[in-house]
Structures are given as C-alpha cells and as structure tokens.
C-alpha cells in the first residue's frame, strides 16, 4: 500500500474519522506529536487488528507515533463519544466501523450525533463477514445448517463480538429471519472472547469479519459455510456467498 505523503495529508492526514476540525489546526504541520487512534472494541478483534496495522504504517510514514487505544463498550459508542468530546485538533482519531452507522438508528438516546459530530477522512478496508461454525456442528453447507437448526430450535448459540448492533449481529439476525431458524444470541465484549468460546465449543456459530477468523479457519479449528457478500471472497475462494443459498432456500419453500 503506497500513498504519496502529500495525497495522504490531503485526506486530513488521518485514518478513519475525527471530530470537526478547524482550518487553523490543519494549517500547521501535522502531526507534531503522538496521535491517539481510538478503537471501540477490546484488543485482538477485527477492528483492533486493522487499526494496529494502519497505525504502524502511519507511524512509519509520518514520523510520529499513532497509538491504538482500546475503549470498548456499548457497541463502540463509548469510544466514539470520547472522540466526539475530544479537542478537534486531529490528535484523537476514531476507527469507525459498520456498527457506528448501525448505532445511529439502533440507540434512541446517544449523547452525540455520529453524522453531525464525526467527519470521515479516509476509507480503509472493505471485508465480508464469514458464517462459521464449530467443527462439532454436523453441517458443511448452508442448506445443511438450516436443516440442522430447524430440528434444533433454540439449541444453537450464536456468538457476536462487540455487543448488540455490530455487523455480525445484524448479519446473524437477518439470516435467522430469512431462513426461519431460531438461534440464541450470545453477545461478547469483543471478537477475541467470542472466538475463544466458539473454538472451545461453548457457542456453535458466529458471523464474523474475516481478519480475526482466517487463521483459525486455515487451521481447521473453525468451519466456514459462507461469506456474507454477494460474490465470493478472494481470501476464501472455495467458500460460497451466503446470498445464493438463502435465495435458493427461499425459492424452494
């Protein structure tokens, strides 16, 4: 990933999002001191992994430390609020994710307005969720899983990392509604904790962005059934897209 320094600074020198910034702040050389990169989830999850990679690249590129600071809680709302309330000088950035857009409609009483109070500066990564199960689940395809869930209503635990409203939670709830299956939602504070229990068999299924899961999938500790994008992922080319299964299942019922 090579981005000219001037072009990168034109994107506000940043990573994801920051409070409204005055023109005076950006008229100065940036950055002149360490920058805090706020992640609204615990360490070890997808957002944290990507943030640390980007933070390292920014540190090397701009010559100042970009320090990742984890502020988990309330589906990333606590970390977002910290950035909203920070001094608008560009030295506290937010690694925004899908949950931030979801939270704007999911929560009735937030102490900030994400659209009004946060200014995006760069899009960093686009990735699918992967529908993955513990190897003990006797299903190797989405239709097989739907059939298994139909005869085991309320006995399958669906983990999500980061709390209610994250993209994995929304993907799982959409799947439940479209396939007509009943799974118990088990929210965790972060992906690392959820994946630990999924690998251990305490929960049976998870819809999770790829970065935190890919090595466990390659090691055979988790079984991927589908990706949630319309087309297959280049990272898992042999795994089908969930859309084709759900569409086919609906057509047959």
C-alpha positions as CSV (number, residue, x, y, z in Angstrom):
1,X,0.0,0.0,0.0
2,X,1.8,3.1,-1.2
3,X,0.2,6.5,-0.9
4,X,2.1,9.7,-1.6
5,X,2.6,11.7,1.6
6,X,1.0,14.8,0.1
7,X,-2.1,12.9,-1.1
8,X,-2.3,11.2,2.3
9,X,-2.2,14.5,4.1
10,X,-4.8,15.9,1.8
11,X,-7.1,13.2,3.3
12,X,-6.6,15.1,6.6
13,X,-3.5,13.0,7.4
14,X,-5.7,10.5,9.1
15,X,-7.2,7.1,9.3
16,X,-10.9,6.9,9.7
17,X,-12.8,9.7,11.4
18,X,-12.2,12.6,13.7
19,X,-14.2,15.5,15.3
20,X,-14.9,18.6,13.3
21,X,-11.5,20.2,12.8
22,X,-10.8,23.9,12.4
23,X,-8.9,25.1,9.4
24,X,-6.3,26.7,11.7
25,X,-5.4,23.3,13.1
26,X,-4.6,21.8,9.7
27,X,-2.7,24.9,8.6
28,X,0.1,23.7,10.8
29,X,2.5,20.8,10.2
30,X,0.7,17.6,11.1
31,X,1.4,15.6,13.1
32,X,3.8,17.3,15.5
33,X,3.1,14.9,18.4
34,X,1.7,11.4,19.0
35,X,-1.8,10.7,17.7
36,X,-4.3,8.5,19.5
37,X,-6.2,6.1,17.4
38,X,-9.4,5.1,19.3
39,X,-10.8,1.6,18.8
40,X,-14.2,1.0,20.4
41,X,-13.6,-2.7,21.0
42,X,-11.2,-4.9,23.1
43,X,-7.7,-5.8,21.8
44,X,-7.5,-8.8,19.4
45,X,-10.6,-8.2,17.4
46,X,-11.0,-7.3,13.7
47,X,-11.1,-3.6,14.2
48,X,-8.1,-3.7,16.6
49,X,-6.1,-5.8,14.2
50,X,-6.6,-3.5,11.2
51,X,-6.1,-0.3,13.4
52,X,-2.7,-1.6,14.6
53,X,-1.6,-2.3,11.1
54,X,-2.7,1.1,9.8
55,X,-1.3,2.8,12.9
56,X,2.1,1.2,12.3
57,X,2.1,2.3,8.7
58,X,1.1,5.8,9.6
59,X,3.8,6.0,12.2
60,X,6.4,4.9,9.7
61,X,5.0,7.2,7.0
62,X,4.5,10.4,9.0
63,X,7.3,10.0,11.6
64,X,5.1,10.3,14.7
65,X,3.6,7.6,16.9
66,X,0.0,6.6,16.1
67,X,-1.0,4.9,19.4
68,X,-4.0,2.5,19.3
69,X,-6.2,2.9,22.4
70,X,-8.9,0.4,23.1
71,X,-12.1,1.9,24.7
72,X,-14.7,-1.0,24.4
73,X,-18.3,-0.8,25.5
74,X,-21.8,-0.2,24.2
75,X,-21.1,-1.5,20.7
76,X,-18.3,1.1,20.2
77,X,-20.4,4.0,21.5
78,X,-18.0,4.7,24.4
79,X,-15.0,5.1,22.2
80,X,-17.0,7.2,19.7
81,X,-18.2,9.5,22.4
82,X,-14.6,10.0,23.6
83,X,-13.6,11.2,20.2
84,X,-16.6,13.4,19.8
85,X,-15.7,15.1,23.1
86,X,-12.0,15.4,22.3
87,X,-10.4,18.7,21.2
88,X,-11.0,19.0,17.5
89,X,-7.3,19.2,16.6
90,X,-6.9,15.8,14.8
91,X,-4.8,14.2,17.5
92,X,-7.6,11.8,18.5
93,X,-8.9,9.7,15.6
94,X,-11.7,7.2,15.6
95,X,-11.5,3.9,13.8
96,X,-15.1,3.9,12.7
97,X,-16.8,0.7,11.6
98,X,-20.2,-0.6,10.4
99,X,-21.5,-0.6,13.9
100,X,-21.2,3.2,14.1
101,X,-23.8,3.5,11.3
102,X,-26.0,0.9,12.8
103,X,-25.9,2.5,16.3
104,X,-27.2,5.8,14.8
105,X,-30.6,4.1,14.3
106,X,-30.4,1.3,16.9
107,X,-29.9,3.5,20.0
108,X,-32.6,6.1,20.8
109,X,-30.6,8.2,23.3
110,X,-27.0,8.7,22.3
111,X,-25.1,11.7,23.7
112,X,-23.7,12.5,20.2
113,X,-24.9,12.6,16.6
114,X,-22.5,10.5,14.6
115,X,-23.3,12.1,11.3
116,X,-23.0,15.7,12.7
117,X,-20.2,15.2,15.1
118,X,-17.8,13.0,13.2
119,X,-16.0,13.9,10.0
120,X,-14.8,11.0,7.8
121,X,-11.3,11.4,6.4
122,X,-10.5,8.1,4.7
123,X,-12.0,4.7,3.8
124,X,-9.6,2.0,4.9
125,X,-10.9,-1.5,4.3
126,X,-13.9,-3.4,3.0
127,X,-14.3,-7.0,4.0
128,X,-17.1,-9.6,4.3
129,X,-18.4,-11.4,7.3
130,X,-17.9,-15.2,7.3
131,X,-20.6,-17.6,8.5
132,X,-18.5,-20.0,10.6
133,X,-19.3,-22.9,12.9
134,X,-17.6,-25.1,15.4
135,X,-16.4,-28.4,13.8
136,X,-18.8,-30.3,16.0
137,X,-21.8,-28.9,14.1
138,X,-22.9,-31.6,11.7
139,X,-23.3,-29.2,8.7
140,X,-20.9,-28.5,5.9
141,X,-23.2,-26.3,3.8
142,X,-25.7,-23.6,4.5
143,X,-28.7,-25.7,3.5
144,X,-27.4,-28.5,5.8
145,X,-27.1,-25.9,8.6
146,X,-30.6,-24.6,8.0
147,X,-32.0,-28.1,8.2
148,X,-30.0,-28.8,11.4
149,X,-31.2,-25.6,13.0
150,X,-34.8,-26.4,12.1
151,X,-34.7,-29.6,14.1
152,X,-32.8,-27.9,17.0
153,X,-34.7,-24.7,17.6
154,X,-33.3,-22.6,20.4
155,X,-30.4,-25.0,21.0
156,X,-27.8,-23.3,18.8
157,X,-25.9,-20.4,20.4
158,X,-24.8,-17.6,18.0
159,X,-21.9,-15.5,19.3
160,X,-21.2,-11.9,18.4
161,X,-18.1,-9.9,19.3
162,X,-18.6,-6.3,20.3
163,X,-22.1,-6.3,21.7
164,X,-25.5,-5.7,20.3
165,X,-25.7,-4.0,16.9
166,X,-22.4,-4.9,15.4
167,X,-22.3,-6.1,11.8
168,X,-22.0,-9.8,12.8
169,X,-25.1,-9.5,15.0
170,X,-27.1,-7.8,12.2
171,X,-26.0,-10.5,9.7
172,X,-27.0,-13.2,12.1
173,X,-30.4,-11.7,12.8
174,X,-31.0,-11.2,9.1
175,X,-30.1,-14.8,8.4
176,X,-32.4,-16.1,11.1
177,X,-35.3,-14.1,9.7
178,X,-34.7,-15.1,6.1
179,X,-34.0,-18.8,6.8
180,X,-36.7,-19.1,9.5
181,X,-34.4,-20.5,12.2
182,X,-34.2,-19.9,15.9
183,X,-30.8,-19.3,17.4
184,X,-29.9,-17.8,20.8
185,X,-27.8,-14.6,20.5
186,X,-24.8,-14.6,22.9
187,X,-23.1,-11.2,22.8
188,X,-19.5,-10.7,23.9
189,X,-17.5,-7.6,24.6
190,X,-15.1,-8.3,21.7
191,X,-14.3,-10.8,18.9
192,X,-11.3,-12.3,20.7
193,X,-13.5,-13.5,23.6
194,X,-16.3,-14.7,21.3
195,X,-13.9,-16.6,19.1
196,X,-12.3,-18.3,22.1
197,X,-15.7,-19.7,23.1
198,X,-16.5,-20.7,19.5
199,X,-13.3,-22.6,19.2
200,X,-14.0,-24.2,22.5
201,X,-17.5,-25.3,21.5
202,X,-19.3,-23.2,24.1
203,X,-21.1,-21.5,21.2
204,X,-21.8,-23.0,17.8
205,X,-21.9,-20.3,15.2
206,X,-20.7,-16.8,14.5
207,X,-20.9,-14.2,11.7
208,X,-17.6,-12.5,11.9
209,X,-15.4,-10.3,9.7
210,X,-12.5,-12.3,8.2
211,X,-9.3,-10.8,9.8
212,X,-9.8,-12.3,13.3
213,X,-11.1,-15.7,12.0
214,X,-9.0,-16.5,8.9
215,X,-6.1,-18.3,10.7
216,X,-8.5,-20.4,12.7
217,X,-10.3,-21.4,9.5
218,X,-7.0,-22.3,7.9
219,X,-6.0,-24.4,10.9
220,X,-9.3,-26.3,10.8
221,X,-10.5,-25.0,14.2
222,X,-13.5,-23.4,12.6
223,X,-15.6,-24.4,9.5
224,X,-16.7,-21.6,7.2
225,X,-20.0,-22.2,5.5
226,X,-20.4,-18.9,3.5
227,X,-19.4,-15.3,3.2
228,X,-22.0,-12.6,3.5
229,X,-21.1,-10.6,0.4
230,X,-22.9,-11.0,-2.9
231,X,-19.8,-12.6,-4.5
232,X,-17.2,-15.0,-3.2
233,X,-14.2,-13.6,-1.3
234,X,-10.7,-13.8,-2.8
235,X,-9.4,-14.8,0.6
236,X,-11.7,-17.9,0.7
237,X,-12.4,-18.6,-3.0
238,X,-13.8,-22.1,-2.3
239,X,-16.5,-20.8,0.1
240,X,-19.8,-19.7,-1.5
241,X,-21.6,-16.5,-1.0
242,X,-24.5,-16.7,1.5
243,X,-26.8,-14.8,-0.8
244,X,-27.1,-17.7,-3.3
245,X,-28.0,-20.2,-0.6
246,X,-30.6,-18.0,1.0
247,X,-32.2,-17.1,-2.3
248,X,-32.3,-20.8,-3.3
249,X,-33.7,-21.8,0.0
250,X,-36.5,-19.2,-0.2
251,X,-37.3,-20.3,-3.7
252,X,-37.8,-23.9,-2.6
253,X,-40.1,-23.1,0.4
